[in-house]
Amino acid sequence: MFAPLRLLFFLLIIQTVVYVLVSLYSRMVRKSKLKRHWKQKNLTVDRDTYVQRGLKKYDGSIRRKLILLVYIIPLGAIALLIYASNYM
C-alpha cells in the first residue's frame, strides 16, 4: 500500500522540478526573443517596459499553460498502464 504512494510522491517531486526548470527556460527564451525584437525594430518604447509587457502577455498565453502537460502526461500514462494491466 505504501510503496505506490511513495512512488507517486517521488514522481510528483521530480515532475515539479522539471516543471520549474522548463518554465524558467521558456520564460528566458521568450525574454531574449523580446529583447532581440526590440533591438531589430528600433522601437521608441523603453526596452525594459517593452520586455515587461511582453512577459505579461506571455504569462497569460496558452504556451505557458501547455507546460502543465509535464504533470498530466506521465500520470495519465501510468493510469493507462494500470488500467490496461488490470482490466484487459
One Martini backbone bead per residue (centre of mass of N, CA, C, O) as a GRO file, in nm:
protein
   88
    1MET     BB    1   0.057   0.063  -0.021
    2PHE     BB    2   0.316   0.255   0.020
    3ALA     BB    3   0.472   0.226  -0.246
    4PRO     BB    4   0.289   0.390  -0.445
    5LEU     BB    5   0.296   0.651  -0.277
    6ARG     BB    6   0.600   0.692  -0.288
    7LEU     BB    7   0.620   0.702  -0.594
    8LEU     BB    8   0.428   0.944  -0.631
    9PHE     BB    9   0.587   1.145  -0.463
   10PHE     BB   10   0.851   1.138  -0.635
   11LEU     BB   11   0.719   1.209  -0.901
   12LEU     BB   12   0.615   1.492  -0.814
   13ILE     BB   13   0.891   1.609  -0.753
   14ILE     BB   14   1.014   1.572  -1.035
   15GLN     BB   15   0.792   1.730  -1.188
   16THR     BB   16   0.840   1.999  -1.045
   17VAL     BB   17   1.129   2.042  -1.135
   18VAL     BB   18   1.071   2.031  -1.438
   19TYR     BB   19   0.866   2.260  -1.447
   20VAL     BB   20   1.051   2.485  -1.346
   21LEU     BB   21   1.270   2.457  -1.564
   22VAL     BB   22   1.087   2.495  -1.814
   23SER     BB   23   0.968   2.766  -1.732
   24LEU     BB   24   1.234   2.925  -1.714
   25TYR     BB   25   1.331   2.868  -2.001
   26SER     BB   26   1.088   2.986  -2.154
   27ARG     BB   27   1.112   3.273  -2.036
   28MET     BB   28   1.402   3.326  -2.136
   29VAL     BB   29   1.341   3.298  -2.437
   30ARG     BB   30   1.123   3.518  -2.454
   31LYS     BB   31   1.302   3.750  -2.354
   32SER     BB   32   1.514   3.735  -2.584
   33LYS     BB   33   1.310   3.784  -2.814
   34LEU     BB   34   1.218   4.064  -2.721
   35LYS     BB   35   1.495   4.201  -2.731
   36ARG     BB   36   1.550   4.142  -3.030
   37HIS     BB   37   1.301   4.286  -3.144
   38TRP     BB   38   1.365   4.566  -3.031
   39LYS     BB   39   1.637   4.597  -3.180
   40GLN     BB   40   1.535   4.557  -3.480
   41LYS     BB   41   1.294   4.791  -3.464
   42ASN     BB   42   1.355   5.050  -3.307
   43LEU     BB   43   1.200   5.131  -3.060
   44THR     BB   44   1.067   5.391  -2.846
   45VAL     BB   45   1.041   5.210  -2.631
   46ASP     BB   46   1.132   5.088  -2.358
   47ARG     BB   47   1.280   4.791  -2.310
   48ASP     BB   48   1.172   4.705  -2.029
   49THR     BB   49   0.876   4.763  -2.091
   50TYR     BB   50   0.848   4.574  -2.333
   51VAL     BB   51   0.927   4.314  -2.186
   52GLN     BB   52   0.712   4.322  -1.961
   53ARG     BB   53   0.467   4.314  -2.149
   54GLY     BB   54   0.542   4.048  -2.291
   55LEU     BB   55   0.546   3.873  -2.028
   56LYS     BB   56   0.252   3.924  -1.953
   57LYS     BB   57   0.137   3.789  -2.205
   58TYR     BB   58   0.277   3.515  -2.158
   59ASP     BB   59   0.137   3.440  -1.883
   60GLY     BB   60  -0.157   3.414  -2.054
   61SER     BB   61  -0.075   3.190  -2.229
   62ILE     BB   62  -0.088   2.876  -2.373
   63ARG     BB   63   0.210   2.800  -2.363
   64ARG     BB   64   0.232   2.802  -2.053
   65LYS     BB   65   0.005   2.587  -2.001
   66LEU     BB   66   0.148   2.343  -2.151
   67ILE     BB   67   0.353   2.275  -1.922
   68LEU     BB   68   0.145   2.101  -1.752
   69LEU     BB   69   0.203   1.828  -1.908
   70VAL     BB   70   0.417   1.725  -1.710
   71TYR     BB   71   0.185   1.602  -1.530
   72ILE     BB   72  -0.029   1.457  -1.718
   73ILE     BB   73   0.120   1.244  -1.893
   74PRO     BB   74   0.249   1.050  -1.681
   75LEU     BB   75  -0.011   0.996  -1.515
   76GLY     BB   76  -0.175   0.890  -1.756
   77ALA     BB   77   0.014   0.655  -1.829
   78ILE     BB   78  -0.006   0.508  -1.561
   79ALA     BB   79  -0.313   0.473  -1.561
   80LEU     BB   80  -0.321   0.311  -1.826
   81LEU     BB   81  -0.140   0.076  -1.735
   82ILE     BB   82  -0.314  -0.013  -1.498
   83TYR     BB   83  -0.570  -0.065  -1.657
   84ALA     BB   84  -0.452  -0.267  -1.864
   85SER     BB   85  -0.339  -0.476  -1.652
   86ASN     BB   86  -0.627  -0.522  -1.496
   87TYR     BB   87  -0.871  -0.505  -1.754
   88MET     BB   88  -0.728  -0.678  -2.021
   0.00000   0.00000   0.00000
